[in-house]
Amino acid sequence: MPSTSCGAGRLSCVGRAGTVHHSRVRCVKRRAGARGAAILEGPTPSARSAMRRFIRIGRLLGIPIGVNPSWFVLLALIVSLLATQAFPEALRDLSPWMLWLLALGGALLFFVSMVLHELAHSLMARYFGIPVRSITLFVLGAVAQTTRETRRPGQEFLLAIAGPVVSILLSGLFMVLWFLTGRGTTPLSLLCEWLWLANFAVGLFNMVPAFPMDGGRVLRSLLWGLSGSYRRATRWAALVGRGFALTLVGVGVLVAIQAPWFDRLHPVSGVQFVLVGLFINVAARQGDFQSGVLDLLSGYRVADVMLREVPVLLTSATVQEALAGPMAGYGPAREWLFVSDGERFVGLAARAALLTVPEDRRHEISVNEVLIPRERLQATAPDEPLNEVLQRMDSEETPVLVVVENGQVVGLIHRGLVVGLMPRGRGERRA
């Protein structure tokens, strides 16, 4: 029986940047690689947790729109306040059920406005080549989830300002409708009045220079442009944001307990101030930490941490041969396997995927049926900065990239290698 091992070394691979491909080599059968693809696409524990809290309600311009279960709390609160306090005073002749129906319509239109606010951010992000994962409504409002940061101060400024601009434009639109529908004398005009005030408040509040709110990101873009340092700009913007957040929490407590000079606002508003302040504080701290990580990783290249000695097997090798041979034992070099057809690189097999094959079938199933096909892998170069690699992994939702140099696969890099760099990286940054 001929040997199925190709040793460890370089595998030929030709294709466009960022992918692993060769036009003369066909992809493995459609059913092949199902287990391997699950390894490649499987979300991290934190991502799985986030998806469990995400209820998709549709797509807008290709961007998934969803709600976090906590959003229903905010929906109920707004509907209740409108139906029991805001609308009854002006619409005394309207029946209770009509008040509640009008309140529900107003709340839903307000959330549509918030989605449009986040959509403005998202479209600007996509214009700059930044992938957008989703827009989510939650108990404190809405958020657009992007997968990497901007690369220039001007991009940061335009991305941040887009949302408040849309909110102010919506406010103007509802103000015109309010004027045309009776200026507060009809249910429809009262609804428009509330919507223009609400959108104006959203646009104005978001321009407070408290990172990571829109105004805080505008502040960061200005500091970034003046200092030339993204890291320093983020640090100062985060400090301002955390200061504002703690002030908001303090004011919220005073409103909640109806302290003198603060009893004109409803106690529920105080609770909202506290929640928003805590959220801003945590988000500012996380944003500061993330920028520090990216700044640290920018001093390293893929070649500094990549796995070079990855074993290679032929497509005819069985799962049993792989586990008993090059993957026997433990260690970073035994978790992954390059697969070749004898001439070209055809895919990547993960130890975790091989172990999912039933023991009584491992001698008859080939690694070709378990691998991640070449066409589904993304590539990087040895000289690519690690901060870019980490953001690409987030953007493409993949835990591993193959390293290609001069048309040949020379190694791989995965999240674990980047994370393993962190402890020693704190005191050993490369130039």
C-alpha positions as CSV (number, residue, x, y, z in Angstrom):
1,M,0.0,0.0,0.0
2,P,1.5,3.3,-1.0
3,S,2.1,5.9,1.7
4,T,-0.6,8.5,2.2
5,S,1.6,11.0,3.9
6,C,3.2,14.0,2.2
7,G,5.1,15.2,5.2
8,A,5.1,18.8,6.2
9,G,6.0,21.5,3.8
10,R,4.7,23.8,1.0
11,L,1.7,23.1,-1.1
12,S,1.1,24.7,-4.5
13,C,-1.8,27.1,-4.6
14,V,-2.7,29.7,-7.1
15,G,-5.6,32.2,-6.9
16,R,-6.8,35.7,-6.2
17,A,-5.8,37.5,-3.0
18,G,-7.8,36.5,0.1
19,T,-8.9,33.1,-1.3
20,V,-7.4,29.7,-1.8
21,H,-8.3,28.5,-5.3
22,H,-7.0,26.8,-8.5
23,S,-9.1,26.8,-11.6
24,R,-7.9,23.4,-12.8
25,V,-8.8,21.5,-9.7
26,R,-12.4,20.7,-9.1
27,C,-14.1,21.1,-5.7
28,V,-14.7,17.9,-3.7
29,K,-18.3,16.5,-3.8
30,R,-21.0,18.6,-2.3
31,R,-21.5,16.3,0.6
32,A,-17.8,16.3,1.3
33,G,-16.5,18.5,4.1
34,A,-19.8,18.8,6.0
35,R,-18.1,18.2,9.3
36,G,-15.2,20.4,8.4
37,A,-17.4,23.2,7.3
38,A,-19.2,23.1,10.7
39,I,-15.8,23.6,12.3
40,L,-15.1,26.5,10.0
41,E,-18.5,28.2,10.4
42,G,-19.4,27.3,13.9
43,P,-19.7,30.4,16.1
44,T,-17.7,31.0,19.2
45,P,-19.5,30.5,22.5
46,S,-20.1,34.3,22.9
47,A,-21.4,34.5,19.3
48,R,-23.8,31.5,20.0
49,S,-25.0,33.3,23.1
50,A,-25.6,36.5,21.2
51,M,-27.5,34.7,18.4
52,R,-29.8,33.1,21.0
53,R,-30.8,36.6,22.1
54,F,-31.4,37.7,18.5
55,I,-34.8,37.3,17.0
56,R,-34.6,38.1,13.3
57,I,-37.6,40.0,11.9
58,G,-36.4,40.7,8.4
59,R,-33.7,42.2,6.1
60,L,-33.3,45.8,4.9
61,L,-30.9,46.4,2.0
62,G,-29.3,43.0,2.7
63,I,-28.7,43.8,6.4
64,P,-30.4,41.4,8.9
65,I,-32.8,43.3,11.3
66,G,-33.7,41.7,14.6
67,V,-34.8,42.4,18.2
68,N,-33.3,41.3,21.5
69,P,-36.0,40.0,23.9
70,S,-35.2,43.0,26.2
71,W,-36.6,45.3,23.5
72,F,-40.2,44.2,24.4
73,V,-39.7,45.8,27.8
74,L,-38.9,49.1,26.2
75,L,-41.8,48.7,23.7
76,A,-44.2,48.1,26.6
77,L,-42.9,51.0,28.6
78,I,-43.2,53.5,25.7
79,V,-46.7,52.3,24.8
80,S,-47.8,52.5,28.4
81,L,-46.4,56.1,28.9
82,L,-48.0,57.3,25.6
83,A,-51.4,55.7,26.2
84,T,-51.7,56.7,29.9
85,Q,-49.9,60.0,30.1
86,A,-48.9,61.8,26.9
87,F,-52.0,61.2,24.7
88,P,-55.0,61.3,27.1
89,E,-54.3,64.9,28.1
90,A,-54.7,66.1,24.5
91,L,-57.2,63.6,23.2
92,R,-59.9,63.5,25.9
93,D,-62.6,62.4,23.6
94,L,-60.7,59.3,22.3
95,S,-61.7,55.9,23.6
96,P,-59.2,54.0,25.8
97,W,-58.6,51.3,23.2
98,M,-58.0,53.9,20.5
99,L,-55.5,55.6,22.8
100,W,-53.6,52.3,23.2
101,L,-53.7,51.6,19.5
102,L,-52.4,55.1,18.7
103,A,-49.7,54.6,21.3
104,L,-48.6,51.3,19.8
105,G,-48.5,52.8,16.3
106,G,-46.4,55.7,17.7
107,A,-44.0,53.4,19.4
108,L,-43.5,51.2,16.4
109,L,-42.9,54.2,14.1
110,F,-40.4,55.5,16.6
111,F,-38.5,52.2,16.4
112,V,-38.6,52.3,12.6
113,S,-37.0,55.7,12.9
114,M,-34.3,54.2,15.1
115,V,-33.7,51.4,12.6
116,L,-33.3,54.1,9.9
117,H,-30.8,55.9,12.2
118,E,-28.7,52.7,12.4
119,L,-29.2,52.0,8.7
120,A,-27.5,55.3,7.9
121,H,-24.5,54.1,10.0
122,S,-24.6,50.8,8.3
123,L,-24.7,52.1,4.7
124,M,-21.8,54.5,5.4
125,A,-19.9,51.6,6.9
126,R,-20.5,49.4,3.8
127,Y,-19.5,52.4,1.6
128,F,-16.1,52.3,3.3
129,G,-15.8,48.5,2.9
130,I,-16.7,47.6,6.5
131,P,-19.1,44.6,6.7
132,V,-22.2,45.0,8.7
133,R,-23.5,41.9,10.6
134,S,-26.9,43.1,11.8
135,I,-29.0,45.9,13.3
136,T,-30.6,45.0,16.6
137,L,-33.2,46.7,18.7
138,F,-32.8,46.2,22.5
139,V,-33.9,47.7,25.8
140,L,-31.8,50.8,25.4
141,G,-32.5,51.5,21.7
142,A,-30.8,50.1,18.6
143,V,-27.3,49.2,17.5
144,A,-25.6,48.3,14.2
145,Q,-22.9,45.6,14.6
146,T,-19.9,46.2,12.3
147,T,-17.0,43.8,12.1
148,R,-14.0,46.1,12.1
149,E,-13.0,49.7,12.8
150,T,-12.5,52.5,10.3
151,R,-9.0,53.2,8.9
152,R,-9.0,57.0,8.7
153,P,-10.3,59.9,10.8
154,G,-12.5,61.1,7.9
155,Q,-14.2,57.8,7.6
156,E,-14.8,57.7,11.4
157,F,-16.4,61.2,11.3
158,L,-18.7,60.4,8.4
159,L,-19.8,57.1,9.7
160,A,-20.5,58.6,13.2
161,I,-22.4,61.6,11.9
162,A,-24.7,59.7,9.5
163,G,-27.1,58.5,12.2
164,P,-27.8,61.8,13.9
165,V,-28.2,63.5,10.6
166,V,-30.9,61.0,9.6
167,S,-32.7,61.5,13.0
168,I,-32.7,65.2,12.6
169,L,-34.0,64.9,9.0
170,L,-36.8,62.5,10.2
171,S,-37.6,65.1,13.0
172,G,-38.0,67.7,10.3
173,L,-40.2,65.4,8.2
174,F,-42.5,64.7,11.1
175,M,-42.6,68.4,12.0
176,V,-43.9,69.2,8.5
177,L,-46.5,66.4,8.8
178,W,-47.5,67.8,12.2
179,F,-48.1,71.2,10.7
180,L,-50.1,69.8,7.7
181,T,-52.3,67.5,9.9
182,G,-53.6,70.1,12.3
183,R,-50.8,71.1,14.7
184,G,-51.8,68.9,17.6
185,T,-55.6,69.1,17.1
186,T,-56.0,65.6,15.6
187,P,-54.7,62.2,16.7
188,L,-52.5,62.0,13.6
189,S,-51.0,65.4,14.2
190,L,-50.4,64.6,17.9
191,L,-48.6,61.4,16.8
192,C,-46.4,63.4,14.3
193,E,-45.7,65.9,17.1
194,W,-44.4,63.2,19.4
195,L,-42.4,61.6,16.6
196,W,-40.6,64.8,15.6
197,L,-39.8,65.6,19.3
198,A,-38.6,62.0,19.9
199,N,-36.4,61.9,16.8
200,F,-34.9,65.3,17.6
201,A,-34.1,64.1,21.1
202,V,-32.4,61.0,19.7
203,G,-30.3,63.0,17.2
204,L,-29.4,65.6,19.9
205,F,-28.6,63.1,22.6
206,N,-26.5,61.0,20.3
207,M,-24.3,64.0,19.6
208,V,-23.2,64.2,23.2
209,P,-19.4,63.7,23.0
210,A,-19.5,60.5,25.1
211,F,-17.8,57.6,23.4
212,P,-19.0,55.2,22.1
213,M,-22.1,57.3,21.3
214,D,-22.1,59.0,17.9
215,G,-20.9,62.3,19.4
216,G,-18.1,60.4,21.1
217,R,-17.0,58.9,17.8
218,V,-17.1,62.3,16.2
219,L,-14.8,63.5,19.1
220,R,-12.5,60.5,18.5
221,S,-12.3,61.3,14.8
222,L,-11.3,64.9,15.6
223,L,-8.7,63.8,18.2
224,W,-7.4,61.2,15.8
225,G,-7.0,63.7,13.0
226,L,-5.2,66.2,15.3
227,S,-2.9,63.7,17.1
228,G,-2.4,61.2,14.3
229,S,-2.9,58.3,16.8
230,Y,-6.0,56.2,16.8
231,R,-5.0,54.7,20.1
232,R,-4.6,58.0,22.0
233,A,-7.8,59.4,20.4
234,T,-9.8,56.3,21.6
235,R,-8.3,56.5,25.1
236,W,-9.2,60.2,25.5
237,A,-12.7,59.8,24.0
238,A,-13.3,56.8,26.2
239,L,-12.4,58.8,29.3
240,V,-14.8,61.5,28.3
241,G,-17.5,58.9,27.7
242,R,-17.0,57.2,31.0
243,G,-17.1,60.5,32.8
244,F,-20.4,61.4,31.1
245,A,-21.7,57.9,31.9
246,L,-21.0,58.2,35.6
247,T,-22.6,61.7,35.7
248,L,-25.7,60.3,33.9
249,V,-25.9,57.5,36.5
250,G,-25.7,60.0,39.3
251,V,-28.5,62.2,37.8
252,G,-30.6,59.1,37.2
253,V,-30.4,58.1,40.9
254,L,-31.5,61.6,41.9
255,V,-34.4,61.5,39.5
256,A,-35.4,58.0,40.6
257,I,-35.6,59.0,44.3
258,Q,-37.3,62.3,43.3
259,A,-34.6,64.4,45.0
260,P,-35.2,68.2,45.2
261,W,-34.6,70.0,41.8
262,F,-34.9,66.5,40.1
263,D,-38.5,65.7,40.8
264,R,-39.9,67.2,37.7
265,L,-39.0,64.1,35.7
266,H,-40.7,60.8,36.1
267,P,-38.9,58.2,38.3
268,V,-38.9,55.8,35.3
269,S,-36.8,58.4,33.4
270,G,-34.3,58.1,36.3
271,V,-34.1,54.4,35.9
272,Q,-33.5,54.8,32.2
273,F,-30.7,57.3,32.8
274,V,-29.0,54.8,35.1
275,L,-29.3,52.0,32.6
276,V,-28.0,54.1,29.7
277,G,-25.1,55.4,31.9
278,L,-24.1,51.9,32.9
279,F,-24.2,50.8,29.3
280,I,-22.1,53.7,28.1
281,N,-19.6,53.1,30.8
282,V,-19.2,49.4,29.9
283,A,-19.1,50.1,26.2
284,A,-16.5,52.8,26.5
285,R,-14.3,50.6,28.6
286,Q,-14.6,47.7,26.1
287,G,-13.9,50.1,23.2
288,D,-10.8,51.4,24.9
289,F,-9.6,47.8,25.6
290,Q,-10.3,46.7,22.0
291,S,-8.3,49.6,20.6
292,G,-5.4,48.7,22.9
293,V,-5.5,45.1,21.7
294,L,-5.5,46.2,18.0
295,D,-2.7,48.6,18.7
296,L,-0.6,45.9,20.4
297,L,-1.2,43.4,17.5
298,S,-0.3,46.0,14.9
299,G,3.3,45.4,15.9
300,Y,3.2,41.8,14.9
301,R,2.9,40.0,11.6
302,V,1.4,36.6,10.7
303,A,4.9,35.1,10.3
304,D,5.5,35.8,14.0
305,V,2.9,33.3,15.2
306,M,1.8,31.1,12.3
307,L,2.0,27.3,12.4
308,R,4.6,26.3,9.9
309,E,5.0,22.5,10.5
310,V,1.4,21.4,9.5
311,P,1.3,17.8,8.5
312,V,0.1,16.9,5.1
313,L,-1.9,13.8,4.0
314,L,-3.2,12.7,0.6
315,T,-7.0,12.7,-0.1
316,S,-7.0,8.8,-0.1
317,A,-5.9,8.6,3.6
318,T,-8.6,7.5,6.0
319,V,-9.6,9.2,9.2
320,Q,-8.1,6.4,11.2
321,E,-4.7,6.9,9.5
322,A,-4.8,10.6,10.2
323,L,-5.7,10.2,13.9
324,A,-3.2,7.4,14.4
325,G,-0.5,9.0,12.4
326,P,0.3,12.8,12.1
327,M,-2.5,13.7,14.5
328,A,-1.6,11.2,17.2
329,G,-1.0,12.8,20.6
330,Y,-1.6,16.4,21.5
331,G,-0.1,19.8,20.7
332,P,-0.8,22.7,18.4
333,A,0.7,21.0,15.4
334,R,-1.7,18.1,15.8
335,E,-4.9,20.0,15.6
336,W,-4.9,20.7,11.9
337,L,-4.0,18.8,8.7
338,F,-3.4,19.9,5.2
339,V,-4.9,17.7,2.5
340,S,-3.4,17.3,-1.0
341,D,-4.3,15.3,-4.1
342,G,-0.6,14.7,-4.7
343,E,-0.1,17.9,-6.7
344,R,-2.3,20.6,-5.2
345,F,-3.6,21.7,-1.9
346,V,-7.3,20.7,-1.7
347,G,-8.4,21.6,1.8
348,L,-7.9,21.7,5.6
349,A,-8.9,19.0,8.1
350,A,-9.5,19.8,11.8
351,R,-8.9,17.2,14.4
352,A,-12.2,18.2,16.0
353,A,-14.0,17.3,12.8
354,L,-12.2,14.0,12.4
355,L,-13.1,13.0,16.0
356,T,-16.8,13.4,15.1
357,V,-16.6,10.4,12.7
358,P,-17.9,7.2,14.5
359,E,-15.0,4.9,15.5
360,D,-16.3,1.9,13.6
361,R,-16.2,3.9,10.3
362,R,-12.9,5.8,10.6
363,H,-11.1,3.1,8.7
364,E,-13.4,3.5,5.6
365,I,-14.1,7.3,5.5
366,S,-11.3,9.3,3.9
367,V,-10.2,12.7,5.1
368,N,-11.4,14.0,1.7
369,E,-15.0,13.6,3.1
370,V,-14.3,15.5,6.3
371,L,-12.1,18.4,5.2
372,I,-12.9,22.1,4.7
373,P,-12.7,22.5,0.9
374,R,-10.1,24.9,-0.4
375,E,-12.8,27.1,-1.9
376,R,-14.3,27.8,1.5
377,L,-11.0,28.9,3.1
378,Q,-9.6,32.4,3.3
379,A,-5.9,33.2,2.9
380,T,-3.5,35.6,4.4
381,A,0.1,36.5,3.8
382,P,3.1,36.1,6.2
383,D,3.6,39.9,6.4
384,E,0.0,40.9,7.1
385,P,-0.4,42.7,10.5
386,L,-2.1,40.7,13.2
387,N,-4.6,43.5,14.0
388,E,-5.9,43.3,10.4
389,V,-6.0,39.5,10.6
390,L,-8.1,39.5,13.8
391,Q,-10.6,42.0,12.2
392,R,-10.8,39.8,9.1
393,M,-11.5,36.8,11.2
394,D,-14.4,38.7,12.8
395,S,-15.6,40.0,9.5
396,E,-15.5,36.7,7.7
397,E,-16.6,34.8,10.8
398,T,-13.9,32.2,10.5
399,P,-11.5,31.0,13.2
400,V,-8.6,30.0,10.8
401,L,-6.8,31.3,7.8
402,V,-4.3,29.6,5.6
403,V,-1.0,31.4,5.0
404,V,0.0,31.7,1.3
405,E,3.4,32.9,0.0
406,N,4.4,33.0,-3.7
407,G,1.4,30.9,-4.6
408,Q,2.2,28.2,-2.0
409,V,0.4,27.3,1.2
410,V,3.1,27.6,3.9
411,G,1.2,27.4,7.1
412,L,-2.0,28.5,9.0
413,I,-3.1,30.9,11.7
414,H,-6.0,30.6,14.1
415,R,-7.5,32.7,16.9
416,G,-5.8,30.6,19.6
417,L,-2.4,31.7,18.3
418,V,-3.3,35.4,18.4
419,V,-4.8,35.0,21.9
420,G,-1.7,33.2,23.0
421,L,0.4,36.2,22.0
422,M,-1.4,38.6,24.4
423,P,0.4,37.8,27.8
424,R,4.0,38.1,26.4
425,G,2.9,40.9,24.0
426,R,2.2,43.3,26.8
427,G,5.9,43.7,27.6
428,E,7.4,42.7,24.3
429,R,6.0,44.8,21.5
430,R,7.8,44.6,18.2
431,A,8.7,47.7,16.2
